[in-house]
Amino acid sequence: MLKYFYIIFVLVILSDISLGQQSLTGNGATRSSSENSTKKDEADEQKVKVKSEIKAWRLTNQYSKADTISLDTLMLNFHTYNPIFKKNISNTYLGYLGAPYQSNEFFKQQTGYDDFYFLRNLEAFRLTSDEVSYYNTTTPYAVLRYTQGNQLGNGTEQSFRAFFTQNIDSLTNFGFEFQSYKTRGQYLNQGGLNKHLNVFLSRNTPRYNGYLTLVNGNNNLTENGGIPFDAFSRSYRPNDLSVILASPIQADTKSFVVFTSHEYLMGQLPFLERINNIPDSLELDIFKPAYSVQYSAEYSNYKRFVNEASVNTSFFDTTLIRTGSHTDSVFYRRFNHLFQLKAFENENRKFTFGKRAFVENEIIMAKYPLASGQRQYLYSNVYVGGELYRSKSKFWTWNANARFAVLGRNLGDAKIEGQLEKPFKILNDTIRIKLNGWYSDYSPNIFQEHWYSNHFQWENDFKKQHEVFLKSKIEYPRYHLSAGVDYALLSNYLYNNTQAMPQQFEGEFSVLSVHVDKLFKFWRFGWHNKAVWQVSSNNTVLKIPSINLYSSLYYSHYLFKVMQIQLGAEVYFNSKFEANAYEPTTSRFYVQNEHETGGYPIVNLFFNAKLKRTSAFAQLMHASSYRRLNFGDFYSAVPYPLEQMAFRFGFYWTFYD
């Protein structure tokens, strides 16, 4: 990957040199005035200046709504390049970039439906169809990003992203994105390669919205089983420490997804509408959609292979197939299609709202080998539902939606959800209050009920899980403040017990969380703080740290009035708790009661710079692990320590033409 970085870097430098040479030639060459004038006229005719405008959005609410998103221009804070810390301030993970992780903030953990069970803990390092962004640009737009870490021992770390999008015409856009995270960990037999390629196409006219996207992904993990607590010492280099699995476990998951959606918009008979600032004699036909019909379809194909060169019988207490070289495999295919009818709200009337009704069908095939032969499950589900919403009101916006399974394996599944957002004017500023809540019943994943591999087998008949969520948030932009309170009531909760086996807690318990995000600014200094306090009424099946903190203190300034810089330090902290352990053959976290982690500050020192369309960062990661400092042990998941102090750097380029 490093050679690609050098090639890109040389191309960028050469392009800057060539531009400079052209400028010097234009100013320094001797030409007659008529020759210069002629060439200038010809150049003016050929050169048309187009202002770069980029619109970006994602399809939400079952692909029925185009939600505008803002481009990540990376003005500052480029150093936060690990996706799991962009999503959460506190995580239980295996310590390296690209590793399986689990958010320590309960209300950011995934609940409800998920597609492929064994990728649940790699959500930040894959791309799903509902996360794909679509664009409309007046000029081509491209992004290149490269980061590298110089690890202790033999470790290396690299990430790379290449993105490009361009309009074919004013209505049609296409593009691609390639993203890769590659790590060889500091500790023996540990690392990962997570990458995906996304190709997307969209066409948006007044009467038609069409989308097509393809996602090809690969998630490879090499796991060493962790480092025993009594074997860990700061006095040794990371690659000199003994690991539990001298023969590592290799897990390779391949995924391929095709998604398409087509919407035809209808209205009343076309009518004439007078446009402001247009002479009375000129009238334009304006189409305003009143109804639409939409069809969406998605095909997903997942293959997972777990290879053991030999079995460590002291690590695994059960071996069902063979103790020598063995590969577990699992296959999962899903075809989902959705038909929906929509009636749009009239923004010029106060007491109207939008309406949506849908019917959805999914067909699923799950297959895995047995000791002899194989087992296959083929089933389908039919869902119906609808939505009412008001999204264009200045007084408030709201929506209410419901989804019910009426046929199939998941018969009886239901989710009823509502959202409300209310702005309040205070002097020259606006405070926003956001409320969100839902009730859901949902069936367990097929692999939580049925599974067979070299070290695990289970046959379960679980009940539906019930959950009630209530979430609130207040935002005060003028003072860079947001805060909220979240509450959840859970029953029939599914978790992985101390033997890494799926188990159901049939009682009820609750979770309460309070979160605050506040940025203080004074002169050229900034102090950004995030805090999450949370408590679970059942600390046996759900173990979470009560306190999660993030604090960043930095100095920012412009050098020579053109280069923006940021110099600072940040700390991540969570209180002590019995963090989950990790099972490498199924990539799952499970409850353990023997060791506490946390109570340890992770300190990073960073420098960011931005010059026009180029950003760069340098970072001393995990400076608090310096051996002369004694802040305590820095295990995250059990028994996986974080990587030790290392230097990171990266570059980010954007191109608008």
Secondary structure, DSSP 8 states (H G I E B T S, - for coil): -HHHHHHHHHHHHHHHHHHHHHHHHHHHS---HHHHHHHHHHHHHH-------EEEEEEETTTTEEEE------SS-TT---HHHHH-S-EEE-SSTT--EEESSGGGS--S--S-GGGGGGGGGS--GGG-EEEEESS-EEEEEEEEEE-STT-EEEEEEEEEEEESSSSEEEEEEEEEEEEE-SSTT-EEEEEEEEEEEEEEETTEEEEEEEEEEEEEEEE-----GGG--TTS-GGGS--S-SS-EEEEEEEEEEEEEEEEEEESS-EEE--TTS-TT--EEE--EEEEEEEEEEEEEEEEEEEESS--TTT-S--SS-SSSEEEEEEEEEEEEEEEEEE---TT-TT--EEEEEEEEEEEEEEEE-SSSEEEEEEEEEEEEEEEEE-S-SS-EEEEEEEEEEEETTTT-EEEEEEEEEEEEETTEEEEEEEEEEEEEE---HHHHEEE-SS-EEE-----EEEEEEEEEEEEGGGTEEEEEEEEEEEEEEEE-TTS-EEEEEEEEEEEEEEEEEEEEETTEEEEEEEEEEEES-TTT----SEEEEEEEEEEEEETTTEEEEEEEEEEEE--B---EEETTTTEEE--SS--B----EEEEEEEEEETTEEEEEEEETGGG-TT------B-SBT-B---SEEEEEEEEEE--
